Amino acid sequence: MLAKSLHATYTTCIATVPKKHLIELEALERIIELGAPHLDVKVVSEVSAPGAANFPIYALGLGNPGHDVPAVGFFGGLHGLERIGSEVVIAYLQSLVKRLQWDKTLNQQLESVRLVFMPIVNPGGMWLGTRANPSGIDLMRNAPIDAVDKVPFLIGGQRISNGLPWYRGKPGAPLEKESQALCDVVASELLVRNFSIALDCHSGFGLSDRIWFPYAHTRMPIKHLAEMHALEEIFFQAYSQHQYVFEPQSLQYLAHGDLWDYLYQQACQNPERVFLPLTLEMGSWLWIKKNPRQLFSRRGIFNPLIEHRQQRVLRRHLSLLDFLARATSGHALWAPSPDSRAKHHAEALQNWYD
């Protein structure tokens, strides 16, 4: 029902706004209007794109704003072609706003957790239908962090030209406005707390849905490997029929300039705080396998183009987002104790780094 509702919102938007318009942005603004009594809304930056007015980059907060409670952030649209990532985050936000009108348990849960949303980080790239932002820079290769080992040619990040994909930007240049906006929100909403999680929604890699965690720039394990293993464990216990592969990104390939590696390293400067950044990498090759004609559409390589498949994708991932909100709220019940961290760490090393 939720996916159909979101699709109806998009359909209404298509009928009522100019043809050249970001339907996802219109849907988000309608949700903002609907949830006005509950949402803290900020325009953290504005970006321009050829042939369009400036686009706002929204950050929304829901729940307890106090820094003494944990927080989880949901991010989408860093790559403008991967619209399904934005749609998943928007669908979850819409479900929460509507449930707040009648769901007593949800209202109680939000007293003990902060939810943060940036559904469309790269509106200019979405407008242009490009992976990069309007300057031709790939936001997920834009951070000032270099891989310590060899990366795949081009895909691991390059400084040859912004006319080629995966362009990092010029050496020493400041972060792009979109990247800086994301970093500012993570710093002000997540890294100020003793416990936080982030989920960044993408599509395009492989036949399976994967949940990646740092690092991307090195094959070395992260400091909070025990916490990642414990999180995977409780998710698999709760959803035994899940479809996800949970792994460090470095098992697949290394890359320069990963924003989440960069933010994770910032978080580690405070040893008392735990920040667990995750990336949902939806396996779009499966959509192509089912509908090979999508290969002839640049958008179809990264998004399900048939309506019922789009609805299925939106439905199947909402349980993951809801799980992360609940796990963040109850982190004290599952996060490893000092006595159990060594066990979790050893099992994680065997599972992912053996």
VORO-131635 format. One record per residue (C-alpha): residue number from 1; residue in one letter; x, z, y. Coordinates in Angstrom, 2 decimals, always signed. Layout:
<sites>
<site NUM a <X Z Y>>
...
</sites>
This chain:
<sites>
<site 1 m <+0.00 +0.00 +0.00>>
<site 2 l <+2.83 +0.83 +2.41>>
<site 3 a <+4.55 -2.51 +1.88>>
<site 4 k <+1.24 -4.31 +2.45>>
<site 5 s <+0.68 -2.28 +5.61>>
<site 6 l <+4.12 -3.16 +6.94>>
<site 7 h <+3.55 -6.80 +6.06>>
<site 8 a <+0.21 -6.65 +7.91>>
<site 9 t <+2.01 -5.22 +10.93>>
<site 10 y <+4.45 -8.12 +10.86>>
<site 11 t <+1.58 -10.60 +10.46>>
<site 12 t <-0.23 -9.10 +13.46>>
<site 13 c <+2.97 -9.28 +15.48>>
<site 14 i <+3.45 -12.94 +14.58>>
<site 15 a <-0.04 -13.70 +15.81>>
<site 16 t <+0.23 -11.81 +19.10>>
<site 17 v <+3.79 -12.34 +20.40>>
<site 18 p <+5.79 -15.44 +21.31>>
<site 19 k <+7.22 -17.32 +18.37>>
<site 20 k <+10.81 -16.50 +19.33>>
<site 21 h <+10.59 -12.75 +18.89>>
<site 22 l <+12.06 -10.08 +16.67>>
<site 23 i <+9.13 -9.15 +14.46>>
<site 24 e <+11.02 -6.12 +13.12>>
<site 25 l <+11.58 -4.83 +16.66>>
<site 26 e <+7.91 -5.28 +17.51>>
<site 27 a <+6.93 -3.41 +14.35>>
<site 28 l <+9.34 -0.59 +15.21>>
<site 29 e <+7.93 -0.25 +18.73>>
<site 30 r <+4.40 -0.02 +17.34>>
<site 31 i <+5.53 +2.80 +15.05>>
<site 32 i <+7.19 +4.51 +18.01>>
<site 33 e <+3.88 +4.37 +19.86>>
<site 34 l <+1.99 +5.71 +16.84>>
<site 35 g <+4.45 +8.54 +16.26>>
<site 36 a <+4.95 +9.48 +19.91>>
<site 37 p <+3.93 +13.16 +19.44>>
<site 38 h <+6.57 +13.65 +16.73>>
<site 39 l <+9.45 +11.27 +17.48>>
<site 40 d <+12.43 +11.78 +19.77>>
<site 41 v <+13.20 +8.26 +20.98>>
<site 42 k <+16.35 +7.06 +22.74>>
<site 43 v <+17.59 +3.64 +23.75>>
<site 44 v <+21.27 +4.23 +23.04>>
<site 45 s <+22.39 +0.78 +24.17>>
<site 46 e <+21.19 -2.68 +25.15>>
<site 47 v <+22.64 -5.97 +23.98>>
<site 48 s <+22.06 -9.55 +25.01>>
<site 49 a <+21.88 -12.75 +23.00>>
<site 50 p <+21.75 -16.41 +24.06>>
<site 51 g <+18.22 -17.48 +24.88>>
<site 52 a <+16.79 -13.97 +24.89>>
<site 53 a <+16.25 -11.00 +27.15>>
<site 54 n <+18.25 -7.84 +26.48>>
<site 55 f <+17.41 -6.08 +23.24>>
<site 56 p <+17.28 -2.27 +23.01>>
<site 57 i <+19.08 -0.43 +20.23>>
<site 58 y <+16.79 +2.45 +19.32>>
<site 59 a <+17.70 +5.78 +17.78>>
<site 60 l <+14.83 +7.99 +16.66>>
<site 61 g <+14.82 +11.62 +15.62>>
<site 62 l <+12.20 +13.40 +13.55>>
<site 63 g <+12.10 +17.04 +12.53>>
<site 64 n <+14.06 +20.08 +13.63>>
<site 65 p <+16.63 +19.18 +16.34>>
<site 66 g <+18.60 +22.40 +15.95>>
<site 67 h <+22.20 +21.99 +14.85>>
<site 68 d <+21.81 +24.81 +12.34>>
<site 69 v <+19.77 +22.61 +9.99>>
<site 70 p <+21.12 +19.68 +7.91>>
<site 71 a <+20.41 +16.05 +8.82>>
<site 72 v <+20.14 +12.66 +7.17>>
<site 73 g <+20.44 +9.33 +8.97>>
<site 74 f <+18.96 +5.99 +7.92>>
<site 75 f <+20.53 +2.81 +9.31>>
<site 76 g <+19.72 -0.88 +8.97>>
<site 77 g <+20.33 -4.27 +10.50>>
<site 78 l <+24.09 -4.01 +11.00>>
<site 79 h <+24.23 -7.56 +9.70>>
<site 80 g <+21.67 -9.71 +11.44>>
<site 81 l <+21.00 -11.90 +8.41>>
<site 82 e <+20.12 -8.94 +6.19>>
<site 83 r <+16.70 -8.23 +7.64>>
<site 84 i <+15.48 -6.54 +4.46>>
<site 85 g <+17.71 -3.55 +5.26>>
<site 86 s <+15.89 -3.01 +8.56>>
<site 87 e <+12.55 -3.51 +6.84>>
<site 88 v <+13.29 -0.81 +4.26>>
<site 89 v <+14.16 +1.73 +6.97>>
<site 90 i <+11.14 +0.76 +9.09>>
<site 91 a <+8.83 +1.02 +6.08>>
<site 92 y <+10.05 +4.54 +5.34>>
<site 93 l <+9.72 +5.61 +8.97>>
<site 94 q <+6.18 +4.21 +9.06>>
<site 95 s <+5.23 +6.15 +5.92>>
<site 96 l <+6.49 +9.40 +7.46>>
<site 97 v <+4.67 +8.89 +10.76>>
<site 98 k <+1.39 +8.21 +8.97>>
<site 99 r <+1.85 +11.08 +6.52>>
<site 100 l <+2.45 +13.54 +9.35>>
<site 101 q <-1.24 +13.24 +10.20>>
<site 102 w <-2.29 +14.87 +6.92>>
<site 103 d <+0.73 +15.94 +4.81>>
<site 104 k <+1.21 +19.69 +5.23>>
<site 105 t <+4.21 +19.76 +2.88>>
<site 106 l <+6.01 +17.09 +4.93>>
<site 107 n <+5.38 +19.01 +8.15>>
<site 108 q <+6.86 +22.13 +6.55>>
<site 109 q <+9.87 +20.18 +5.23>>
<site 110 l <+10.67 +18.84 +8.69>>
<site 111 e <+11.12 +22.39 +9.94>>
<site 112 s <+14.30 +22.62 +7.86>>
<site 113 v <+15.83 +19.15 +8.26>>
<site 114 r <+16.53 +16.50 +10.87>>
<site 115 l <+15.82 +12.82 +10.10>>
<site 116 v <+17.54 +10.17 +12.21>>
<site 117 f <+16.73 +6.45 +12.26>>
<site 118 m <+18.55 +3.40 +13.61>>
<site 119 p <+16.65 +0.58 +11.92>>
<site 120 i <+18.02 -2.34 +13.98>>
<site 121 v <+21.65 -1.76 +14.93>>
<site 122 n <+22.40 -5.46 +15.54>>
<site 123 p <+19.30 -6.98 +17.19>>
<site 124 g <+21.32 -9.81 +18.76>>
<site 125 g <+22.61 -10.93 +15.37>>
<site 126 m <+19.11 -10.68 +13.96>>
<site 127 w <+17.81 -12.86 +16.79>>
<site 128 l <+20.49 -15.47 +16.13>>
<site 129 g <+20.20 -15.25 +12.35>>
<site 130 t <+23.88 -14.39 +11.93>>
<site 131 r <+25.77 -11.75 +9.99>>
<site 132 a <+27.88 -10.97 +13.06>>
<site 133 n <+26.75 -9.81 +16.49>>
<site 134 p <+26.38 -12.38 +19.32>>
<site 135 s <+30.13 -12.15 +19.99>>
<site 136 g <+30.84 -13.29 +16.45>>
<site 137 i <+32.15 -9.88 +15.32>>
<site 138 d <+31.21 -8.35 +12.00>>
<site 139 l <+30.25 -4.77 +12.80>>
<site 140 m <+31.30 -3.57 +9.34>>
<site 141 r <+34.83 -4.87 +9.95>>
<site 142 n <+35.03 -3.60 +13.53>>
<site 143 a <+36.38 -0.06 +13.21>>
<site 144 p <+40.05 +0.70 +14.03>>
<site 145 i <+41.06 +1.33 +10.43>>
<site 146 d <+43.22 -0.91 +8.23>>
<site 147 a <+43.20 -1.20 +4.46>>
<site 148 v <+46.30 +0.24 +2.83>>
<site 149 d <+46.33 -2.39 +0.06>>
<site 150 k <+45.64 -6.12 -0.10>>
<site 151 v <+42.10 -7.20 +0.79>>
<site 152 p <+40.28 -10.37 -0.34>>
<site 153 f <+40.93 -13.33 +1.96>>
<site 154 l <+38.39 -13.47 +4.81>>
<site 155 i <+35.82 -11.19 +3.17>>
<site 156 g <+38.07 -8.15 +3.63>>
<site 157 g <+38.13 -8.72 +7.40>>
<site 158 q <+40.08 -11.28 +9.44>>
<site 159 r <+41.37 -11.79 +12.98>>
<site 160 i <+41.78 -15.57 +12.78>>
<site 161 s <+38.64 -16.60 +14.65>>
<site 162 n <+35.12 -15.45 +15.49>>
<site 163 g <+34.03 -18.86 +14.24>>
<site 164 l <+34.71 -17.64 +10.71>>
<site 165 p <+32.75 -14.86 +8.97>>
<site 166 w <+34.03 -11.29 +8.70>>
<site 167 y <+35.83 -11.43 +12.07>>
<site 168 r <+37.15 -8.00 +13.10>>
<site 169 g <+37.71 -8.59 +16.81>>
<site 170 k <+40.97 -8.56 +18.73>>
<site 171 p <+43.56 -5.88 +17.91>>
<site 172 g <+43.20 -2.84 +20.16>>
<site 173 a <+39.87 -3.97 +21.62>>
<site 174 p <+37.19 -1.28 +22.04>>
<site 175 l <+34.38 -1.05 +19.55>>
<site 176 e <+31.53 -3.47 +20.02>>
<site 177 k <+28.50 -2.03 +21.82>>
<site 178 e <+26.51 -1.96 +18.60>>
<site 179 s <+29.29 -0.24 +16.66>>
<site 180 q <+29.79 +2.29 +19.45>>
<site 181 a <+26.06 +3.00 +19.58>>
<site 182 l <+26.02 +3.79 +15.86>>
<site 183 c <+29.12 +5.98 +16.14>>
<site 184 d <+27.65 +7.87 +19.10>>
<site 185 v <+24.43 +8.62 +17.22>>
<site 186 v <+26.29 +9.72 +14.08>>
<site 187 a <+28.58 +11.94 +16.16>>
<site 188 s <+25.76 +13.58 +18.14>>
<site 189 e <+23.16 +13.90 +15.37>>
<site 190 l <+25.04 +14.18 +12.06>>
<site 191 l <+28.64 +15.28 +12.54>>
<site 192 v <+27.64 +18.33 +14.59>>
<site 193 r <+26.01 +19.88 +11.52>>
<site 194 n <+27.51 +21.65 +8.53>>
<site 195 f <+25.85 +19.20 +6.14>>
<site 196 s <+24.67 +15.63 +6.65>>
<site 197 i <+24.10 +12.39 +4.76>>
<site 198 a <+23.85 +8.80 +6.00>>
<site 199 l <+22.36 +5.77 +4.26>>
<site 200 d <+23.16 +2.29 +5.57>>
<site 201 c <+20.92 -0.43 +4.10>>
<site 202 h <+22.41 -3.87 +3.34>>
<site 203 s <+21.83 -6.78 +0.97>>
<site 204 g <+23.84 -9.57 -0.55>>
<site 205 f <+26.20 -8.24 -3.23>>
<site 206 g <+25.64 -8.91 -6.93>>
<site 207 l <+22.74 -8.76 -9.36>>
<site 208 s <+22.36 -4.96 -9.21>>
<site 209 d <+21.35 -2.52 -6.52>>
<site 210 r <+24.39 -0.42 -5.71>>
<site 211 i <+24.93 +2.82 -3.83>>
<site 212 w <+28.44 +2.73 -2.41>>
<site 213 f <+30.40 +5.57 -0.87>>
<site 214 p <+33.83 +5.61 +0.82>>
<site 215 y <+36.46 +4.56 +0.72>>
<site 216 a <+36.53 +0.85 +1.46>>
<site 217 h <+40.06 +0.78 +2.90>>
<site 218 t <+41.83 +2.55 +0.02>>
<site 219 r <+41.35 +3.31 -3.65>>
<site 220 m <+42.14 +6.98 -3.11>>
<site 221 p <+39.23 +9.39 -3.76>>
<site 222 i <+37.49 +11.04 -0.82>>
<site 223 k <+37.78 +14.72 -0.04>>
<site 224 h <+34.13 +15.40 -0.94>>
<site 225 l <+34.15 +13.67 -4.31>>
<site 226 a <+32.61 +16.74 -5.95>>
<site 227 e <+29.64 +16.64 -3.57>>
<site 228 m <+29.14 +12.92 -4.23>>
<site 229 h <+29.15 +13.55 -7.97>>
<site 230 a <+26.65 +16.40 -7.64>>
<site 231 l <+24.37 +14.21 -5.50>>
<site 232 e <+24.50 +11.41 -8.07>>
<site 233 e <+23.76 +13.93 -10.82>>
<site 234 i <+20.59 +15.33 -9.27>>
<site 235 f <+19.36 +11.84 -8.38>>
<site 236 f <+19.81 +10.63 -11.95>>
<site 237 q <+18.07 +13.78 -13.22>>
<site 238 a <+15.10 +13.19 -10.92>>
<site 239 y <+14.92 +9.40 -11.46>>
<site 240 s <+16.09 +8.70 -15.00>>
<site 241 q <+14.67 +5.16 -14.88>>
<site 242 h <+16.54 +4.23 -11.72>>
<site 243 q <+18.08 +0.78 -11.13>>
<site 244 y <+21.16 +1.82 -9.13>>
<site 245 v <+24.89 +1.64 -9.79>>
<site 246 f <+26.51 +4.57 -7.96>>
<site 247 e <+30.20 +4.01 -7.18>>
<site 248 p <+32.95 +3.97 -4.53>>
<site 249 q <+33.10 +0.63 -2.73>>
<site 250 s <+36.80 +0.35 -3.59>>
<site 251 l <+35.83 -0.39 -7.21>>
<site 252 q <+34.54 -3.77 -6.00>>
<site 253 y <+36.88 -4.73 -3.15>>
<site 254 l <+38.84 -3.30 -0.22>>
<site 255 a <+38.15 -4.12 +3.41>>
<site 256 h <+39.53 -3.51 +6.87>>
<site 257 g <+37.51 -1.91 +9.64>>
<site 258 d <+34.77 -0.14 +7.68>>
<site 259 l <+32.68 +1.94 +10.10>>
<site 260 w <+31.72 +4.54 +7.50>>
<site 261 d <+35.34 +5.10 +6.46>>
<site 262 y <+36.12 +5.59 +10.14>>
<site 263 l <+33.28 +8.06 +10.68>>
<site 264 y <+34.00 +9.91 +7.46>>
<site 265 q <+37.60 +10.47 +8.51>>
<site 266 q <+36.36 +11.84 +11.84>>
<site 267 a <+34.04 +14.22 +9.99>>
<site 268 c <+36.92 +15.47 +7.82>>
<site 269 q <+38.68 +16.78 +10.92>>
<site 270 n <+36.35 +19.78 +10.65>>
<site 271 p <+36.98 +21.23 +7.17>>
<site 272 e <+33.83 +23.37 +7.25>>
<site 273 r <+31.48 +20.39 +7.44>>
<site 274 v <+30.30 +17.98 +4.77>>
<site 275 f <+29.32 +14.40 +5.66>>
<site 276 l <+28.34 +12.02 +2.85>>
<site 277 p <+27.97 +8.40 +4.00>>
<site 278 l <+26.25 +6.02 +1.55>>
<site 279 t <+25.59 +2.30 +1.62>>
<site 280 l <+22.63 +0.78 -0.20>>
<site 281 e <+23.76 -2.70 -1.22>>
<site 282 m <+20.66 -4.50 -2.48>>
<site 283 g <+21.56 -7.11 -5.10>>
<site 284 s <+20.20 -10.26 -3.52>>
<site 285 w <+21.71 -12.51 -6.19>>
<site 286 l <+18.78 -11.40 -8.37>>
<site 287 w <+16.32 -12.86 -5.86>>
<site 288 i <+18.25 -16.15 -5.95>>
<site 289 k <+18.24 -16.10 -9.75>>
<site 290 k <+14.46 -15.80 -9.74>>
<site 291 n <+14.04 -18.37 -6.97>>
<site 292 p <+17.07 -20.73 -6.85>>
<site 293 r <+15.57 -22.62 -3.92>>
<site 294 q <+16.58 -19.68 -1.73>>
<site 295 l <+20.15 -21.00 -1.92>>
<site 296 f <+19.08 -23.73 +0.49>>
<site 297 s <+18.04 -21.15 +3.11>>
<site 298 r <+20.70 -19.05 +4.82>>
<site 299 r <+18.16 -16.27 +5.25>>
<site 300 g <+17.09 -16.61 +1.62>>
<site 301 i <+20.55 -15.73 +0.35>>
<site 302 f <+20.12 -12.22 +1.74>>
<site 303 n <+16.36 -11.58 +1.70>>
<site 304 p <+13.45 -12.04 -0.70>>
<site 305 l <+11.40 -14.89 +0.77>>
<site 306 i <+8.36 -14.68 -1.51>>
<site 307 e <+5.87 -12.10 -0.21>>
<site 308 h <+5.24 -10.18 -3.42>>
<site 309 r <+8.98 -9.81 -4.03>>
<site 310 q <+9.49 -8.50 -0.51>>
<site 311 q <+6.75 -5.93 -1.09>>
<site 312 r <+8.31 -4.92 -4.41>>
<site 313 v <+11.72 -4.44 -2.77>>
<site 314 l <+10.24 -2.28 -0.02>>
<site 315 r <+8.41 -0.12 -2.55>>
<site 316 r <+11.29 +0.35 -4.97>>
<site 317 h <+13.75 +1.73 -2.41>>
<site 318 l <+11.45 +4.16 -0.57>>
<site 319 s <+11.89 +6.74 -3.34>>
<site 320 l <+15.66 +6.71 -2.69>>
<site 321 l <+15.19 +7.39 +1.03>>
<site 322 d <+12.67 +10.13 +0.33>>
<site 323 f <+15.02 +11.68 -2.25>>
<site 324 l <+17.85 +11.79 +0.30>>
<site 325 a <+15.62 +13.54 +2.84>>
<site 326 r <+14.65 +16.16 +0.25>>
<site 327 a <+18.20 +16.53 -1.06>>
<site 328 t <+19.49 +17.06 +2.45>>
<site 329 s <+16.87 +19.70 +3.16>>
<site 330 g <+17.70 +21.54 -0.08>>
<site 331 h <+21.45 +20.91 -0.19>>
<site 332 a <+22.25 +24.60 -0.61>>
<site 333 l <+20.56 +24.49 -4.04>>
<site 334 w <+22.68 +21.67 -5.50>>
<site 335 a <+25.91 +21.35 -3.51>>
<site 336 p <+28.85 +22.53 -5.67>>
<site 337 s <+29.90 +26.13 -5.31>>
<site 338 p <+33.62 +26.96 -5.07>>
<site 339 d <+33.56 +27.74 -8.81>>
<site 340 s <+31.95 +24.42 -9.84>>
<site 341 r <+33.74 +22.03 -7.47>>
<site 342 a <+36.69 +21.53 -9.83>>
<site 343 k <+34.38 +20.53 -12.69>>
<site 344 h <+32.47 +18.04 -10.55>>
<site 345 h <+35.70 +16.64 -9.15>>
<site 346 a <+37.20 +16.13 -12.62>>
<site 347 e <+34.07 +14.43 -13.95>>
<site 348 a <+33.94 +12.17 -10.88>>
<site 349 l <+37.57 +11.15 -11.36>>
<site 350 q <+36.84 +10.27 -14.98>>
<site 351 n <+33.69 +8.30 -14.10>>
<site 352 w <+35.00 +6.34 -11.13>>
<site 353 y <+38.80 +6.43 -11.05>>
<site 354 d <+39.97 +6.73 -14.65>>
</sites>
